[in-house]
Amino acid sequence: MRAMILAAGKGERMRPLTLTKPKPLLSAGGKPLIVHHLEHLNRAGYREVVINHAWLGEQIEFTLGTGSRFGLSLLYSPEGEPLETAGGIVRAMPLLTETASDWFLVINGDIWTDFELALLTPPQEGDALLVMTDNRPHHPEGDFHLQQDGQLTEEGPDKLTFTGISLLNRRLFEGLDDQAGKLGPVLRSAMAQGRVSGLYHPGEWVDVGTPERLRQLDQVLRAREH
């Protein structure tokens, strides 16, 4: 099974930091955000990783290269003008499903977490497994409700936040092209059919969406090093 890191966004909320550098290459704890992901993927046993890119994407390819120094083989899916998340996944689908598995892992390039990716295994039924976590102050309303049976629903009490980490099946994207738009509506449609399950992560997770959150994460990680 292959993994995909979503790295094509312009990072407009991170300006001016992203005027000359793509957001996944911004550093926290002495290394780029995307390198944290690559190291986690290697530890979890992944060996082939697809990275989509658009804004300043040539910097990502130049910095990461073939991925050999991370114990990985990196494949790139350039987009030119950034596609939305579902569209980017559809564009990269030939790379993601070259192997025998119809399942693949997707992780947002602009998060940091201590979640162990090796815990993710394809569910026996359904088309998606999303990692959920507690709501953060900047997103108090949450995204989806995790039922006791493990199913996710769009509505319900005590919603949790989607971490941006998921296992997805290619069935989820049947009939879609690279203009499919955002991933959210695709997931909600599958939820309505009972095809999406969730896994709760009680640990650390940061949506590195602003310069201030990046600074805070950098301080935390550097303090741990010492």
C-alpha positions as CSV (number, residue, x, y, z in Angstrom):
1,M,0.0,0.0,0.0
2,R,1.3,3.4,-0.9
3,A,0.9,6.8,0.9
4,M,0.2,10.3,-0.4
5,I,1.2,13.6,1.2
6,L,-1.0,16.5,0.1
7,A,1.4,19.3,-0.5
8,A,-0.1,21.4,-3.3
9,G,-1.7,24.3,-1.3
10,K,-0.5,27.9,-1.6
11,G,-0.4,28.4,2.1
12,E,-2.0,31.8,1.9
13,R,-2.7,31.9,5.7
14,M,1.1,31.4,6.3
15,R,2.2,34.4,4.4
16,P,4.7,36.0,4.3
17,L,6.5,32.7,5.1
18,T,5.1,31.0,2.0
19,L,5.9,33.8,-0.5
20,T,9.2,32.1,-1.3
21,K,8.8,28.6,0.2
22,P,6.0,26.0,0.0
23,K,4.3,25.4,3.3
24,P,5.4,21.7,3.6
25,L,9.1,22.9,3.6
26,L,8.6,25.3,6.6
27,S,10.5,24.0,9.5
28,A,9.5,22.9,13.0
29,G,11.9,21.4,15.4
30,G,14.8,21.8,13.0
31,K,13.3,20.0,10.0
32,P,10.6,20.6,7.4
33,L,7.1,19.6,8.2
34,I,7.0,17.2,5.3
35,V,10.2,15.5,6.6
36,H,8.4,14.7,9.9
37,H,5.8,12.8,7.8
38,L,8.4,11.0,5.7
39,E,10.1,9.7,8.9
40,H,6.8,8.6,10.4
41,L,5.9,6.8,7.2
42,N,9.2,5.0,7.1
43,R,8.8,3.9,10.7
44,A,5.3,2.6,9.9
45,G,6.7,0.4,7.1
46,Y,5.7,2.5,4.0
47,R,8.2,2.5,1.2
48,E,6.5,4.3,-1.7
49,V,5.1,7.8,-1.2
50,V,3.3,10.1,-3.6
51,I,3.6,13.8,-3.1
52,N,1.4,16.2,-5.1
53,H,2.6,19.8,-5.5
54,A,1.9,23.1,-7.2
55,W,3.0,26.3,-5.6
56,L,6.8,26.4,-5.7
57,G,6.6,22.6,-6.1
58,E,10.0,22.4,-7.8
59,Q,11.5,23.3,-4.3
60,I,9.9,20.2,-2.9
61,E,11.3,17.9,-5.5
62,F,14.8,19.5,-5.2
63,T,14.8,19.3,-1.4
64,L,13.5,15.7,-1.1
65,G,14.8,14.2,-4.3
66,T,14.2,10.5,-4.7
67,G,13.6,10.0,-1.0
68,S,16.4,7.5,-0.6
69,R,17.8,9.2,2.4
70,F,14.5,8.7,4.2
71,G,14.4,5.0,3.2
72,L,11.6,5.8,0.8
73,S,10.9,6.0,-2.9
74,L,9.2,9.3,-3.7
75,L,6.8,9.8,-6.6
76,Y,5.6,13.3,-7.6
77,S,2.3,14.4,-9.0
78,P,2.7,18.0,-10.2
79,E,-0.4,20.0,-10.7
80,G,0.7,23.4,-12.0
81,E,-2.4,25.3,-10.8
82,P,-3.4,23.7,-7.5
83,L,-6.3,21.3,-7.6
84,E,-8.5,20.8,-4.6
85,T,-7.9,17.8,-2.3
86,A,-10.2,15.3,-4.1
87,G,-9.0,16.5,-7.5
88,G,-5.4,16.1,-6.5
89,I,-6.0,12.6,-5.3
90,V,-7.8,11.6,-8.5
91,R,-4.9,13.1,-10.5
92,A,-2.4,11.0,-8.6
93,M,-4.6,7.8,-8.6
94,P,-2.5,6.0,-11.3
95,L,0.5,6.3,-9.0
96,L,-1.4,5.4,-5.8
97,T,-2.9,2.2,-7.1
98,E,0.0,0.8,-9.2
99,T,0.3,-1.8,-6.5
100,A,-2.1,-4.7,-5.8
101,S,-3.9,-2.7,-3.1
102,D,-6.9,-0.4,-3.8
103,W,-6.3,1.2,-0.4
104,F,-3.8,4.1,0.2
105,L,-3.0,6.4,3.0
106,V,-3.5,10.2,2.7
107,I,-2.0,12.7,5.0
108,N,-2.2,16.5,4.9
109,G,1.2,18.1,4.5
110,D,0.5,20.9,6.9
111,I,-0.1,19.0,10.1
112,W,2.1,17.6,12.9
113,T,1.1,14.6,15.0
114,D,2.5,11.8,17.2
115,F,-0.1,9.4,15.8
116,E,1.4,6.0,14.9
117,L,0.6,5.5,11.2
118,A,1.2,1.7,11.6
119,L,-2.1,1.5,13.6
120,L,-4.1,2.2,10.4
121,T,-5.3,-1.0,8.7
122,P,-8.1,-1.1,6.0
123,P,-11.5,-1.7,7.5
124,Q,-13.3,-4.9,6.4
125,E,-16.2,-2.9,5.0
126,G,-16.5,0.7,3.7
127,D,-14.4,3.0,1.6
128,A,-12.6,5.2,4.1
129,L,-11.1,5.3,7.6
130,L,-10.5,8.7,9.1
131,V,-8.3,9.5,12.1
132,M,-10.3,11.8,14.5
133,T,-9.1,13.9,17.4
134,D,-10.3,16.3,20.1
135,N,-11.4,19.8,18.9
136,R,-8.8,22.6,19.2
137,P,-9.6,26.2,20.2
138,H,-9.4,27.4,16.6
139,H,-11.9,24.7,15.4
140,P,-14.3,24.1,18.4
141,E,-17.2,22.9,16.4
142,G,-15.4,19.8,15.0
143,D,-16.2,18.0,11.8
144,F,-17.8,14.6,12.2
145,H,-19.5,12.5,14.9
146,L,-17.9,9.2,15.8
147,Q,-20.5,6.6,16.8
148,Q,-19.9,3.9,19.3
149,D,-19.9,1.3,16.5
150,G,-17.0,3.2,14.8
151,Q,-19.0,4.7,12.0
152,L,-18.7,8.4,11.2
153,T,-21.7,10.6,10.6
154,E,-21.9,14.2,9.4
155,E,-24.3,15.2,12.2
156,G,-24.4,14.2,15.8
157,P,-23.4,15.3,19.3
158,D,-19.8,15.8,20.4
159,K,-18.3,16.1,17.0
160,L,-14.5,15.5,16.7
161,T,-12.0,17.0,14.4
162,F,-10.7,15.2,11.3
163,T,-6.9,15.1,11.6
164,G,-6.2,15.0,7.8
165,I,-5.0,11.4,8.1
166,S,-7.0,8.7,6.4
167,L,-7.0,5.4,4.6
168,L,-9.0,5.7,1.4
169,N,-10.2,3.2,-1.2
170,R,-10.2,4.0,-4.9
171,R,-13.9,3.1,-4.9
172,L,-14.5,6.5,-3.2
173,F,-13.4,8.3,-6.3
174,E,-15.2,6.3,-9.0
175,G,-16.6,8.5,-11.7
176,L,-14.7,11.6,-10.6
177,D,-12.0,13.5,-12.5
178,D,-9.3,15.9,-11.3
179,Q,-11.8,18.7,-11.1
180,A,-13.6,16.9,-8.3
181,G,-13.1,19.7,-5.9
182,K,-12.6,19.2,-2.1
183,L,-12.5,15.9,-0.3
184,G,-15.1,16.9,2.3
185,P,-18.2,16.5,0.0
186,V,-16.9,13.1,-1.3
187,L,-16.5,11.9,2.3
188,R,-20.0,13.2,3.4
189,S,-21.6,11.4,0.5
190,A,-20.0,8.1,1.5
191,M,-20.9,8.7,5.2
192,A,-24.6,9.0,4.1
193,Q,-24.2,5.4,2.8
194,G,-22.5,4.2,6.0
195,R,-19.2,3.7,4.2
196,V,-16.9,5.8,6.4
197,S,-15.5,4.7,9.8
198,G,-13.3,6.6,12.3
199,L,-10.4,6.0,14.7
200,Y,-9.9,8.2,17.7
201,H,-6.5,9.7,18.4
202,P,-6.2,11.0,22.0
203,G,-2.6,12.3,21.5
204,E,-0.9,15.2,20.0
205,W,-2.0,16.9,16.8
206,V,-1.3,20.4,15.4
207,D,-2.9,22.0,12.4
208,V,0.0,24.2,11.4
209,G,-2.3,26.8,9.7
210,T,-0.8,30.0,10.9
211,P,2.7,31.4,11.6
212,E,1.9,31.5,15.3
213,R,1.0,27.8,15.5
214,L,4.2,27.0,13.5
215,R,6.3,29.0,16.1
216,Q,4.6,27.3,19.0
217,L,5.2,23.8,17.5
218,D,8.8,24.7,16.8
219,Q,9.3,25.8,20.4
220,V,7.8,22.6,21.7
221,L,9.8,20.3,19.5
222,R,13.1,22.2,20.2
223,A,12.5,22.1,23.9
224,R,12.1,18.3,23.7
225,E,15.4,18.0,21.9
226,H,17.1,19.6,25.0
